[in-house]
Amino acid sequence: MTRTAVGRTPHRRPRYRGSALVSAVLALAVFPAAEPRTPAPRKDDTFVTAQTTGILNIEGGECFTDPVYSRQAAEVVVLYRPCEERADNQSYAFLHAPDGPWDRPALAAFGWAGCGGDFVRRWTSRAASGLDYYPILPTAETWADGDRDIMCVVYRPGGELTGSLVPLLR
């Protein structure tokens, strides 16, 4: 038999033509691509409002889910969840805003300052605790109905709660 320039006999075909493609298909079959991760939600003073269904049922120290669309309710809702059952958030304080005309920027500043001060008294800092917080503000509509309460909420960025996070103040 004579050899070709590439060192093969002329009547033989290469055994693994397209072996890179075969390897890739086998790798995907054995190690399927991970499902894309949903980015952690940005929890700020617009994440949940006083008009989010279910939030007015949450009391001090109680845990609840992040807002999700409920087909049954046909709207976005938050649900009470015992803190031990892997909740997303826990209320830790309530602030009462002073009466006056609706002013969202002023209300947000009041909420961040008040919730931040209470957060530092309880957990020292975000860095030391690994926790973060956000205020839940009244909306223009709930403000017109007399709602002046701001709920302060603590959560673990990138994770769920596995128990109550709220320490008792001395």
PARONU-670067 format. One line per field, with one value per atom (N, C-alpha, C): chain; atom name; x, y, z. Coordinates in Angstrom, 1 decimal. Layout:
! PARONU-670067
cadena <- (A / ...)
atomo <- (CA / ...)
east <- (X / ...)
north <- (Y / ...)
up <- (Z / ...)
***
This chain:
! PARONU-670067
cadena <- (A / A / A / A / A / A / A / A / A / A / A / A / A / A / A / A / A / A / A / A / A / A / A / A / A / A / A / A / A / A / A / A / A / A / A / A / A / A / A / A / A / A / A / A / A / A / A / A / A / A / A / A / A / A / A / A / A / A / A / A / A / A / A / A / A / A / A / A / A / A / A / A / A / A / A / A / A / A / A / A / A / A / A / A / A / A / A / A / A / A / A / A / A / A / A / A / A / A / A / A / A / A / A / A / A / A / A / A / A / A / A / A / A / A / A / A / A / A / A / A / A / A / A / A / A / A / A / A / A / A / A / A / A / A / A / A / A / A / A / A / A / A / A / A / A / A / A / A / A / A / A / A / A / A / A / A / A / A / A / A / A / A / A / A / A / A / A / A / A / A / A / A / A / A / A / A / A / A / A / A / A / A / A / A / A / A / A / A / A / A / A / A / A / A / A / A / A / A / A / A / A / A / A / A / A / A / A / A / A / A / A / A / A / A / A / A / A / A / A / A / A / A / A / A / A / A / A / A / A / A / A / A / A / A / A / A / A / A / A / A / A / A / A / A / A / A / A / A / A / A / A / A / A / A / A / A / A / A / A / A / A / A / A / A / A / A / A / A / A / A / A / A / A / A / A / A / A / A / A / A / A / A / A / A / A / A / A / A / A / A / A / A / A / A / A / A / A / A / A / A / A / A / A / A / A / A / A / A / A / A / A / A / A / A / A / A / A / A / A / A / A / A / A / A / A / A / A / A / A / A / A / A / A / A / A / A / A / A / A / A / A / A / A / A / A / A / A / A / A / A / A / A / A / A / A / A / A / A / A / A / A / A / A / A / A / A / A / A / A / A / A / A / A / A / A / A / A / A / A / A / A / A / A / A / A / A / A / A / A / A / A / A / A / A / A / A / A / A / A / A / A / A / A / A / A / A / A / A / A / A / A / A / A / A / A / A / A / A / A / A / A / A / A / A / A / A / A / A / A / A / A / A / A / A / A / A / A / A / A / A / A / A / A / A / A / A / A / A / A / A / A / A / A / A / A / A / A / A / A / A / A / A / A / A / A / A / A / A / A / A / A / A / A / A / A / A / A / A / A / A / A / A / A / A / A / A / A / A / A / A / A / A / A / A / A / A / A / A / A / A / A / A / A / A / A / A / A / A / A / A)
atomo <- (N / CA / C / N / CA / C / N / CA / C / N / CA / C / N / CA / C / N / CA / C / N / CA / C / N / CA / C / N / CA / C / N / CA / C / N / CA / C / N / CA / C / N / CA / C / N / CA / C / N / CA / C / N / CA / C / N / CA / C / N / CA / C / N / CA / C / N / CA / C / N / CA / C / N / CA / C / N / CA / C / N / CA / C / N / CA / C / N / CA / C / N / CA / C / N / CA / C / N / CA / C / N / CA / C / N / CA / C / N / CA / C / N / CA / C / N / CA / C / N / CA / C / N / CA / C / N / CA / C / N / CA / C / N / CA / C / N / CA / C / N / CA / C / N / CA / C / N / CA / C / N / CA / C / N / CA / C / N / CA / C / N / CA / C / N / CA / C / N / CA / C / N / CA / C / N / CA / C / N / CA / C / N / CA / C / N / CA / C / N / CA / C / N / CA / C / N / CA / C / N / CA / C / N / CA / C / N / CA / C / N / CA / C / N / CA / C / N / CA / C / N / CA / C / N / CA / C / N / CA / C / N / CA / C / N / CA / C / N / CA / C / N / CA / C / N / CA / C / N / CA / C / N / CA / C / N / CA / C / N / CA / C / N / CA / C / N / CA / C / N / CA / C / N / CA / C / N / CA / C / N / CA / C / N / CA / C / N / CA / C / N / CA / C / N / CA / C / N / CA / C / N / CA / C / N / CA / C / N / CA / C / N / CA / C / N / CA / C / N / CA / C / N / CA / C / N / CA / C / N / CA / C / N / CA / C / N / CA / C / N / CA / C / N / CA / C / N / CA / C / N / CA / C / N / CA / C / N / CA / C / N / CA / C / N / CA / C / N / CA / C / N / CA / C / N / CA / C / N / CA / C / N / CA / C / N / CA / C / N / CA / C / N / CA / C / N / CA / C / N / CA / C / N / CA / C / N / CA / C / N / CA / C / N / CA / C / N / CA / C / N / CA / C / N / CA / C / N / CA / C / N / CA / C / N / CA / C / N / CA / C / N / CA / C / N / CA / C / N / CA / C / N / CA / C / N / CA / C / N / CA / C / N / CA / C / N / CA / C / N / CA / C / N / CA / C / N / CA / C / N / CA / C / N / CA / C / N / CA / C / N / CA / C / N / CA / C / N / CA / C / N / CA / C / N / CA / C / N / CA / C / N / CA / C / N / CA / C / N / CA / C / N / CA / C / N / CA / C / N / CA / C / N / CA / C / N / CA / C / N / CA / C / N / CA / C / N / CA / C / N / CA / C / N / CA / C / N / CA / C / N / CA / C / N / CA / C / N / CA / C / N / CA / C / N / CA / C / N / CA / C / N / CA / C / N / CA / C / N / CA / C / N / CA / C)
east <- (0.8 / 0.0 / 0.9 / 0.4 / 1.2 / 0.6 / 1.4 / 0.9 / 0.7 / -0.3 / -0.5 / 0.4 / 0.3 / 1.2 / 0.9 / -0.3 / -0.6 / -0.4 / 0.1 / 0.5 / -0.6 / -1.7 / -2.7 / -2.7 / -3.2 / -3.4 / -4.6 / -4.5 / -5.5 / -6.9 / -7.1 / -8.4 / -9.1 / -8.4 / -8.9 / -9.4 / -10.6 / -11.1 / -10.7 / -10.5 / -10.1 / -11.2 / -10.8 / -11.7 / -12.6 / -12.1 / -12.9 / -13.1 / -13.5 / -13.8 / -14.9 / -14.7 / -15.6 / -15.6 / -14.5 / -14.4 / -14.7 / -14.3 / -14.6 / -16.1 / -16.9 / -18.3 / -18.9 / -18.4 / -18.9 / -18.6 / -17.4 / -17.0 / -17.9 / -18.2 / -19.1 / -20.5 / -21.0 / -22.4 / -22.4 / -21.4 / -21.3 / -21.1 / -20.4 / -20.2 / -21.5 / -22.2 / -23.5 / -24.5 / -24.4 / -25.3 / -25.0 / -23.7 / -23.3 / -23.3 / -22.9 / -22.9 / -23.8 / -25.1 / -25.9 / -25.6 / -25.8 / -25.5 / -26.4 / -25.8 / -26.6 / -27.7 / -28.8 / -29.9 / -29.4 / -29.8 / -29.4 / -29.9 / -29.0 / -29.5 / -30.2 / -31.3 / -32.0 / -31.2 / -30.9 / -30.2 / -31.0 / -30.2 / -30.9 / -31.6 / -32.8 / -33.6 / -32.9 / -33.0 / -32.5 / -33.6 / -33.3 / -34.2 / -34.0 / -34.9 / -34.8 / -36.2 / -36.4 / -37.7 / -38.8 / -38.5 / -39.6 / -39.9 / -39.1 / -39.2 / -40.6 / -41.0 / -42.4 / -42.9 / -44.2 / -44.9 / -46.0 / -46.6 / -47.8 / -49.0 / -48.9 / -50.0 / -49.8 / -48.6 / -48.3 / -49.2 / -50.0 / -51.0 / -50.3 / -50.8 / -50.2 / -49.3 / -48.7 / -47.7 / -48.4 / -49.6 / -50.3 / -50.6 / -50.5 / -50.8 / -49.5 / -48.3 / -47.1 / -46.9 / -46.6 / -46.4 / -44.9 / -44.6 / -43.2 / -42.6 / -41.4 / -40.7 / -41.1 / -42.1 / -42.6 / -41.8 / -41.8 / -41.0 / -42.0 / -41.5 / -42.4 / -41.6 / -42.3 / -41.6 / -41.3 / -40.4 / -40.3 / -41.6 / -41.9 / -43.1 / -43.1 / -44.2 / -44.3 / -45.7 / -45.8 / -47.1 / -47.9 / -49.1 / -50.0 / -51.1 / -51.2 / -52.2 / -53.6 / -53.7 / -54.9 / -55.5 / -54.6 / -55.0 / -54.9 / -54.2 / -54.1 / -53.3 / -52.4 / -51.6 / -50.3 / -49.4 / -48.2 / -48.5 / -48.0 / -48.3 / -47.0 / -47.1 / -46.1 / -46.9 / -46.2 / -46.9 / -46.2 / -46.9 / -46.3 / -45.7 / -44.5 / -43.8 / -43.1 / -43.3 / -42.5 / -41.0 / -40.3 / -38.8 / -38.0 / -38.5 / -37.7 / -38.0 / -38.9 / -39.2 / -38.6 / -37.4 / -36.7 / -37.4 / -37.6 / -38.2 / -37.2 / -37.7 / -36.8 / -36.5 / -37.5 / -37.4 / -38.0 / -37.6 / -38.2 / -38.3 / -39.5 / -39.7 / -39.1 / -38.4 / -37.8 / -38.1 / -38.8 / -39.2 / -40.2 / -40.9 / -41.9 / -41.6 / -41.6 / -41.4 / -42.8 / -43.0 / -44.2 / -43.8 / -44.2 / -43.8 / -44.7 / -44.1 / -45.0 / -46.0 / -47.1 / -48.2 / -47.6 / -48.3 / -47.9 / -48.3 / -48.0 / -48.4 / -47.5 / -48.0 / -47.3 / -46.0 / -44.9 / -43.6 / -42.7 / -42.7 / -42.0 / -40.5 / -39.8 / -38.4 / -38.1 / -38.9 / -38.7 / -39.0 / -40.1 / -40.5 / -39.5 / -38.9 / -37.8 / -36.6 / -36.2 / -35.1 / -35.3 / -36.5 / -36.9 / -36.9 / -37.4 / -37.4 / -36.0 / -35.1 / -33.8 / -33.0 / -33.1 / -32.4 / -32.9 / -34.2 / -34.8 / -34.5 / -34.7 / -34.4 / -32.9 / -32.1 / -30.7 / -30.2 / -30.7 / -30.3 / -30.7 / -31.9 / -32.3 / -31.5 / -31.2 / -30.4 / -29.0 / -28.4 / -27.0 / -27.1 / -28.2 / -28.4 / -28.5 / -29.1 / -29.3 / -28.1 / -27.6 / -26.6 / -25.2 / -25.0 / -23.7 / -23.5 / -23.4 / -23.1 / -23.5 / -23.6 / -23.9 / -22.8 / -21.6 / -20.4 / -20.2 / -20.4 / -20.2 / -21.3 / -22.5 / -23.6 / -23.9 / -23.5 / -23.8 / -25.3 / -25.9 / -27.3 / -27.5 / -28.7 / -29.0 / -30.4 / -30.9 / -32.2 / -32.8 / -34.1 / -34.8 / -36.1 / -36.6 / -37.8 / -39.0 / -40.2 / -41.4 / -42.2 / -42.4 / -43.1 / -44.6 / -45.3 / -46.7 / -46.6 / -47.7 / -47.8 / -48.7 / -48.8 / -49.6 / -51.1 / -51.5 / -52.9 / -53.1 / -52.1 / -52.3 / -52.0 / -51.2 / -50.9 / -52.2 / -52.9 / -54.2 / -55.2 / -55.1 / -56.0 / -55.5 / -54.4 / -53.9 / -52.8 / -52.2 / -51.1 / -49.8 / -49.2 / -48.0 / -46.9 / -47.1 / -46.2 / -45.2 / -44.0 / -42.9 / -42.4 / -42.4 / -41.9 / -40.4 / -39.6 / -38.1 / -38.0 / -37.2 / -37.1 / -35.6 / -35.3 / -33.9 / -34.0 / -32.9 / -32.7 / -31.3 / -31.0 / -29.7 / -29.5 / -28.6 / -28.4 / -27.9 / -28.6 / -28.2 / -28.6 / -29.4 / -29.8 / -31.1 / -31.6 / -32.8 / -32.5 / -33.5 / -33.4 / -33.8 / -33.1 / -33.4 / -33.8 / -34.1 / -34.6 / -34.7 / -35.2 / -35.4 / -34.0 / -33.9 / -32.6 / -32.7 / -33.8 / -34.0 / -33.5 / -32.4 / -31.9 / -32.8 / -32.9 / -33.6 / -32.7 / -33.3 / -32.5 / -32.5 / -31.4 / -31.3 / -31.8)
north <- (-1.2 / 0.0 / 1.2 / 2.2 / 3.5 / 4.4 / 5.3 / 6.3 / 7.6 / 8.3 / 9.7 / 10.7 / 11.9 / 12.9 / 13.1 / 12.8 / 12.9 / 11.7 / 10.6 / 9.4 / 8.4 / 8.5 / 7.5 / 6.7 / 5.5 / 4.8 / 5.3 / 5.3 / 6.0 / 5.4 / 4.2 / 3.6 / 3.6 / 4.2 / 4.3 / 5.7 / 5.8 / 7.1 / 7.3 / 8.5 / 8.8 / 8.2 / 7.7 / 7.1 / 8.0 / 9.2 / 10.1 / 11.5 / 11.5 / 12.7 / 13.5 / 14.7 / 15.5 / 15.1 / 14.6 / 14.2 / 15.3 / 16.6 / 17.7 / 17.9 / 17.7 / 17.8 / 16.7 / 15.5 / 14.3 / 14.6 / 15.0 / 15.3 / 16.4 / 17.4 / 18.5 / 18.0 / 17.2 / 16.6 / 15.7 / 14.8 / 13.9 / 14.7 / 15.8 / 16.6 / 17.2 / 17.7 / 18.3 / 17.3 / 16.1 / 15.0 / 14.6 / 14.6 / 14.1 / 15.3 / 16.5 / 17.7 / 18.8 / 18.7 / 19.7 / 21.1 / 22.1 / 23.4 / 23.8 / 24.5 / 25.0 / 25.9 / 25.9 / 26.8 / 28.2 / 29.2 / 30.5 / 31.0 / 31.6 / 32.1 / 33.4 / 33.5 / 34.7 / 35.7 / 36.9 / 37.8 / 38.2 / 38.4 / 38.8 / 40.1 / 40.3 / 41.5 / 42.7 / 43.8 / 45.0 / 45.5 / 45.4 / 45.8 / 47.2 / 48.1 / 49.5 / 49.9 / 51.2 / 51.7 / 51.6 / 51.0 / 50.7 / 49.2 / 48.4 / 46.9 / 46.4 / 46.9 / 46.6 / 47.9 / 48.1 / 49.3 / 48.9 / 49.9 / 49.7 / 49.1 / 49.3 / 48.8 / 47.3 / 46.8 / 45.4 / 44.5 / 43.7 / 42.8 / 41.9 / 41.9 / 41.1 / 41.8 / 42.9 / 43.5 / 44.1 / 44.6 / 45.1 / 44.1 / 42.8 / 41.7 / 41.3 / 41.9 / 41.6 / 42.5 / 41.9 / 42.6 / 42.6 / 43.3 / 43.5 / 42.1 / 41.9 / 40.6 / 39.5 / 39.6 / 38.5 / 38.5 / 37.3 / 37.1 / 37.0 / 37.2 / 37.1 / 36.9 / 36.6 / 36.3 / 37.5 / 37.4 / 38.5 / 38.6 / 39.7 / 39.8 / 38.8 / 38.1 / 37.2 / 37.4 / 37.1 / 37.2 / 36.0 / 36.2 / 35.1 / 35.0 / 33.9 / 33.8 / 33.7 / 33.1 / 33.0 / 34.4 / 35.3 / 36.6 / 37.6 / 37.2 / 38.0 / 39.3 / 39.3 / 40.4 / 40.0 / 40.9 / 40.7 / 40.7 / 39.7 / 39.5 / 39.2 / 39.5 / 38.9 / 38.1 / 37.0 / 36.1 / 36.0 / 35.9 / 35.6 / 34.3 / 34.1 / 32.8 / 32.8 / 31.7 / 31.6 / 31.7 / 32.5 / 32.7 / 31.4 / 30.4 / 29.1 / 28.4 / 28.8 / 28.1 / 28.8 / 29.4 / 30.0 / 31.1 / 32.2 / 33.4 / 34.3 / 35.3 / 36.2 / 37.5 / 37.9 / 39.2 / 39.1 / 40.0 / 40.1 / 41.6 / 41.9 / 43.3 / 43.4 / 44.5 / 44.7 / 46.0 / 46.9 / 48.2 / 48.9 / 49.8 / 50.6 / 52.1 / 53.0 / 54.4 / 55.1 / 56.1 / 56.9 / 58.2 / 58.5 / 59.7 / 60.9 / 62.1 / 63.2 / 63.5 / 64.1 / 64.5 / 65.6 / 65.8 / 66.9 / 66.4 / 67.2 / 66.8 / 65.7 / 64.9 / 63.8 / 64.3 / 63.8 / 64.2 / 62.9 / 62.2 / 60.9 / 61.0 / 61.9 / 62.0 / 62.3 / 63.1 / 63.4 / 62.2 / 61.5 / 60.3 / 59.2 / 59.0 / 58.0 / 58.3 / 59.6 / 60.0 / 59.7 / 60.0 / 59.8 / 58.3 / 57.4 / 56.0 / 55.4 / 55.8 / 55.3 / 55.7 / 56.9 / 57.4 / 56.7 / 56.6 / 55.9 / 54.4 / 53.8 / 52.3 / 52.0 / 52.9 / 52.8 / 52.9 / 53.9 / 54.1 / 52.9 / 52.3 / 51.2 / 49.9 / 49.8 / 48.7 / 48.7 / 49.9 / 50.0 / 49.6 / 50.1 / 49.7 / 48.2 / 47.5 / 46.1 / 45.2 / 45.6 / 44.7 / 45.4 / 46.6 / 47.3 / 47.8 / 46.9 / 47.4 / 46.3 / 46.7 / 45.7 / 44.8 / 45.3 / 44.5 / 43.4 / 43.9 / 43.0 / 41.9 / 42.3 / 41.3 / 40.5 / 40.9 / 40.2 / 40.4 / 41.4 / 41.7 / 43.1 / 43.3 / 44.6 / 44.9 / 46.1 / 46.6 / 47.4 / 47.6 / 48.6 / 49.0 / 50.2 / 50.7 / 50.4 / 50.1 / 50.0 / 51.2 / 52.0 / 53.3 / 53.3 / 54.2 / 54.4 / 55.0 / 54.8 / 55.3 / 56.6 / 57.3 / 58.5 / 58.2 / 57.0 / 56.6 / 56.2 / 55.5 / 55.1 / 56.3 / 57.2 / 58.4 / 59.3 / 59.3 / 60.1 / 59.4 / 58.1 / 57.4 / 57.5 / 58.2 / 58.4 / 57.5 / 56.7 / 55.8 / 56.6 / 56.6 / 57.3 / 56.3 / 55.0 / 54.0 / 53.6 / 53.5 / 52.9 / 51.7 / 50.6 / 49.3 / 49.2 / 48.8 / 48.5 / 47.0 / 46.6 / 45.2 / 44.8 / 43.7 / 43.2 / 41.9 / 41.7 / 40.5 / 40.1 / 38.9 / 38.4 / 38.5 / 39.4 / 39.5 / 38.2 / 37.7 / 36.5 / 35.2 / 35.3 / 34.1 / 34.3 / 33.2 / 33.2 / 33.2 / 33.6 / 33.5 / 32.1 / 31.6 / 30.3 / 30.4 / 31.6 / 31.8 / 33.3 / 33.7 / 35.2 / 35.8 / 37.0 / 37.7 / 38.8 / 39.2 / 40.3 / 40.1 / 40.8 / 40.7 / 41.6 / 41.2 / 42.1 / 43.3 / 44.4 / 45.6 / 45.7 / 46.1 / 46.2 / 47.6)
up <- (0.0 / 0.0 / 0.0 / -0.7 / -0.7 / 0.3 / 0.7 / 1.7 / 1.0 / 1.6 / 1.1 / 1.8 / 1.4 / 2.1 / 3.5 / 4.0 / 5.4 / 6.2 / 5.6 / 6.3 / 6.4 / 5.6 / 5.7 / 4.4 / 4.5 / 3.2 / 2.5 / 1.1 / 0.3 / 0.5 / 0.8 / 0.8 / 2.2 / 3.2 / 4.6 / 4.8 / 5.5 / 5.9 / 7.4 / 7.7 / 9.1 / 10.0 / 11.2 / 12.1 / 12.8 / 13.2 / 14.1 / 13.4 / 12.2 / 11.5 / 12.3 / 12.6 / 13.4 / 14.9 / 15.4 / 16.8 / 17.8 / 17.4 / 18.3 / 18.5 / 17.4 / 17.5 / 18.3 / 18.1 / 18.9 / 20.4 / 20.7 / 22.1 / 22.7 / 21.9 / 22.5 / 22.7 / 21.8 / 22.0 / 23.2 / 23.4 / 24.5 / 25.8 / 25.8 / 27.0 / 27.4 / 26.5 / 26.8 / 27.3 / 26.8 / 27.3 / 28.7 / 29.0 / 30.3 / 31.3 / 30.9 / 31.7 / 31.1 / 31.3 / 30.6 / 31.2 / 30.3 / 30.7 / 31.9 / 32.8 / 34.0 / 33.6 / 34.3 / 34.0 / 34.3 / 33.5 / 33.8 / 35.1 / 35.9 / 37.3 / 37.1 / 37.9 / 37.9 / 38.8 / 38.2 / 39.1 / 40.3 / 41.4 / 42.6 / 42.4 / 42.9 / 42.7 / 43.4 / 42.9 / 43.5 / 44.5 / 45.8 / 46.8 / 47.3 / 46.8 / 47.2 / 47.6 / 47.7 / 48.2 / 47.2 / 46.0 / 45.1 / 44.9 / 45.6 / 45.4 / 45.9 / 47.0 / 47.5 / 48.0 / 47.8 / 48.3 / 49.2 / 49.8 / 50.7 / 49.9 / 48.6 / 47.8 / 47.2 / 47.5 / 47.1 / 47.9 / 47.3 / 48.0 / 49.0 / 50.2 / 51.2 / 52.2 / 51.8 / 52.7 / 53.9 / 53.8 / 55.0 / 56.0 / 55.7 / 56.6 / 57.4 / 57.1 / 57.7 / 58.9 / 60.1 / 61.3 / 61.7 / 62.7 / 63.2 / 63.5 / 63.0 / 63.2 / 62.3 / 61.5 / 60.6 / 59.3 / 58.7 / 57.5 / 56.3 / 55.1 / 53.9 / 52.7 / 51.6 / 50.3 / 49.6 / 48.6 / 47.6 / 46.8 / 46.2 / 45.4 / 44.2 / 43.9 / 42.8 / 42.2 / 40.9 / 40.3 / 40.6 / 41.1 / 41.4 / 40.4 / 39.7 / 38.6 / 39.3 / 40.5 / 41.2 / 41.6 / 42.1 / 42.5 / 41.3 / 40.2 / 39.0 / 39.3 / 40.2 / 40.6 / 41.3 / 41.5 / 42.3 / 43.8 / 44.5 / 45.9 / 46.7 / 48.0 / 48.9 / 49.9 / 50.4 / 51.3 / 52.6 / 53.7 / 55.0 / 54.9 / 55.5 / 55.6 / 56.9 / 57.7 / 58.9 / 58.6 / 59.4 / 59.1 / 59.0 / 59.7 / 59.7 / 58.4 / 57.6 / 56.3 / 55.1 / 55.3 / 54.2 / 53.5 / 54.3 / 53.8 / 53.1 / 52.4 / 51.7 / 52.5 / 53.3 / 54.0 / 55.4 / 56.3 / 57.6 / 58.0 / 58.5 / 59.0 / 60.3 / 60.6 / 61.9 / 62.6 / 61.9 / 62.6 / 61.7 / 62.4 / 61.7 / 62.1 / 61.1 / 61.4 / 61.1 / 61.8 / 61.5 / 60.9 / 59.7 / 59.0 / 59.4 / 59.5 / 59.9 / 58.9 / 59.3 / 58.4 / 57.5 / 56.4 / 55.5 / 54.1 / 53.1 / 51.7 / 51.3 / 50.3 / 49.7 / 49.1 / 49.5 / 48.9 / 48.9 / 47.8 / 47.7 / 48.0 / 47.4 / 47.7 / 49.2 / 49.8 / 51.3 / 52.1 / 51.7 / 52.4 / 52.3 / 51.1 / 50.8 / 51.7 / 51.7 / 52.6 / 54.0 / 54.5 / 55.9 / 56.2 / 55.2 / 55.4 / 55.4 / 54.5 / 54.5 / 55.7 / 56.1 / 57.3 / 58.6 / 58.8 / 60.0 / 60.0 / 58.9 / 58.8 / 59.0 / 58.4 / 58.5 / 59.9 / 60.6 / 62.0 / 62.9 / 62.7 / 63.4 / 63.0 / 61.7 / 61.3 / 62.0 / 62.0 / 62.7 / 64.2 / 64.8 / 66.3 / 66.5 / 65.5 / 65.7 / 65.2 / 64.0 / 63.4 / 63.1 / 63.6 / 63.5 / 62.1 / 61.1 / 59.7 / 58.7 / 57.5 / 56.4 / 56.3 / 56.3 / 56.1 / 57.2 / 58.4 / 59.6 / 59.7 / 59.3 / 59.4 / 58.2 / 57.0 / 55.8 / 55.4 / 56.0 / 55.7 / 55.1 / 54.6 / 54.0 / 54.4 / 54.1 / 54.5 / 53.4 / 53.4 / 52.6 / 53.3 / 53.0 / 53.5 / 52.6 / 53.1 / 52.3 / 52.6 / 51.6 / 51.7 / 51.4 / 52.0 / 51.5 / 50.1 / 49.4 / 48.0 / 48.1 / 47.0 / 47.0 / 47.4 / 46.9 / 47.2 / 48.7 / 49.3 / 50.7 / 51.6 / 51.1 / 51.9 / 52.0 / 50.9 / 50.9 / 51.8 / 52.0 / 53.0 / 54.4 / 54.7 / 56.0 / 56.4 / 55.5 / 55.8 / 56.0 / 57.2 / 57.4 / 57.9 / 57.8 / 58.3 / 57.2 / 57.6 / 56.8 / 57.5 / 56.7 / 57.3 / 56.9 / 57.9 / 57.6 / 57.5 / 56.5 / 56.2 / 56.0 / 56.6 / 56.5 / 55.7 / 54.9 / 54.1 / 53.9 / 53.4 / 53.2 / 51.7 / 51.2 / 49.7 / 49.2 / 48.1 / 47.5 / 48.2 / 49.3 / 50.0 / 50.7 / 51.3 / 52.0 / 53.5 / 54.3 / 55.7 / 56.2 / 57.2 / 57.7 / 59.2 / 59.6 / 61.0 / 61.1 / 62.3 / 62.5 / 62.6 / 62.0 / 62.1 / 63.1 / 63.6 / 64.5 / 65.9 / 66.3 / 67.7 / 68.5 / 69.8 / 70.7 / 71.1 / 71.2 / 71.6 / 73.1 / 73.7 / 75.2 / 75.6)
***
